[in-house]
Amino acid sequence: MLPPLPERMRPRSLAQYVGQRHLVGEGCILRKMIESGNLSSFILWGPPGVGKTTLAHIIAETLDREFFTLSAVTAGVKDVREVFEKARGSSLFHQRGAPILFIDEIHRFNKAQQDALLGAVENGTIVLIGATTENPSFEVITPLLSRCQVFVLKSLEKSDLQELLDRALAEDVLLKHKQIQVLESEALMRYSGGDARKLLNVLELVVDAHAGKEPIVIDNASVTASIQENMAIYDKDGEMHYDIISAFIKSIRGSDPNAALYWLARMIDGGEDPLFIARRLCLCASEDVGLANPNALLLANACFEVVSKIGMPEGRIPLAETTVYLASSPKSNASYMALEQALAEVRQSGNLPVPLPLRNAPTQLMKDLSYSDGYKYAHDYPGHFVDMEFLPDALRGTVFYQPAENRHENTLKAYLEACWPKYYKK
C-alpha cells in the first residue's frame, strides 16, 4: 500500500524544497550553515505544513550525518538518554560530525526532559534540531534556548503552493498517470492555508472522490464538496487545531461572544491545552482590543496565571469569563498598526542617529561631545509636558499612532491634540 500523497511528495534535497527562501536561498543563513558543514543546534519555529521535518531530513541527508528522531508527544527522558548512548557509540561520529537528533513538537517536552538535553547539546554529543509550532520563548527553557539558534519558518506563498500542486500532478507515481484537469485552484489554496501537507491531502481527497471517473475535473465547487463530505472532527494534534483557534480569535475580534464561546467549547471538549488558549487570549487582548479597553490585557494575563495554577477542569471558568469579556469589549488595533508602521519606517530608513539632546551622557567625554545638550526635563514644565522633538531629524513630524474611535482612545486623542496640535488636528 502506498503512503499518502504528502509523504510520496516529500522533498529529498534542497533543490526540491519549496519555500523558506529567507533561510535556504542562496547566501542565506541556514543554507550557508549547511554548505559549510559547520552545523550548530537550532529550533525551527513555524506553522504546520511548512517543511520543518522535511528540512531536518534534508540537512541530515546532505551532510551524511547519522539521524535520530523523537516525537516529544511519546518520548521520555529514557528515550533521550538512549539516543545519547547510541550517538556516543557511533563509529561514524568523528568521520561525519556529530549525529543529528530531531525532536518534533519540542514544546511538549517538560522541564525535566529539556534539562536532559543540555549536556549533550553543550558538549557536542549531538546536534539538536527542534521543531515547534509554539513560540520557543514561552515553551523552551532558557538554558536550552540560549544554546540554540531559532529560525522562523513562514506559511507558504501562493506561488509555492502552485509549484507543489504542479509538481504533484506531473511527478507523483499515481497522479501522473491520471487525466486530471485543474480548472480552478482558488479553493485548493484557500483550504490549504499556506500548509503544504494540507494542500496535498485535499488534492488527494478530491482525486479519490472521483475514483474510476476520468477525466478528473478539479474546480472550486468539487473541492468544497469533497471537504464538506470528509470534514474531520476536532483533533488538538491535527490540522483543525489551527482552524479552530483561528475561528475562536476571529469571533472575539468580531465582538461575537456566543460564537467565541462555541469555539472555546470545541477546544475544551477536544482536550486542547488550556494554556495554549490562555496565551492566545493575551495576544488578542493586546492586538484586537488594545487601548480601547486597557483592562482587557490585565484580565487576560490574570486568566493565564489562574489557569496555570488551578488547571482543568476548573480552568474552563476563567477562560470563559475572559472570552466573553474580550468579545464584548470595544476593539482597537491602533497601537499594533502604529508599531507596524514604525517597523516599516525603520526597515526603509535604517538606523538613523539619535538626536544629541536624547543621548545618554554617563561620562565627561560624552558631555564634552554635547551628548544630552538641549534636553528638556518634561516634569520641570507646566502640565509635565515640553514641546521638543524626539524623533531623528529625518523623521521630524512623522505620526505613527492614530487613535481609534472609542471612549478611551478619544481621551488619549484629546490629550495628544492638546500637546501636539501641529501633528494631531481636532
Buried (B, 14 or more C-beta within 10 A) or exposed (E): EEEEBBEBBBBEEBEEBBBBBEBBEEEEBBBEBBEEEEBEBBBBBBBBBBBBBBBBBBBBEBBEBBBBBBBBEEBBBEBBEEBBEBBEEBEEBEEBBBBBBBBBBBBBBEEEBBBBBBEBBEEEBBBBBBBBBBBBEEBBBEEBBEBBEBBEBBBBEEEBBBBBBEBBBEEBEEBEEEEBEBEBBEBBBEBBBBBBBBBBBBBBBBBEBBEEEEEBBBBBEBBBBBBEEEEEEBEBEEBBBBBBBBBBBBBBBEBBBEBBBEBBBBBBEBEBBBBBBBBBBBEBBBBBBBBBBEEBBEBBBBBBEBBEEEEBEEBBEBBBBBBBBBBBBBBBBBBEBBEEBBEEBEEEEEEEEEBBBBBEBEEEEEEEEEBBEEBEEEEEEEEEEBEEEEBBEEBEEEEBBEBBEBEBBEEBBEBBBEBBEEEBEE
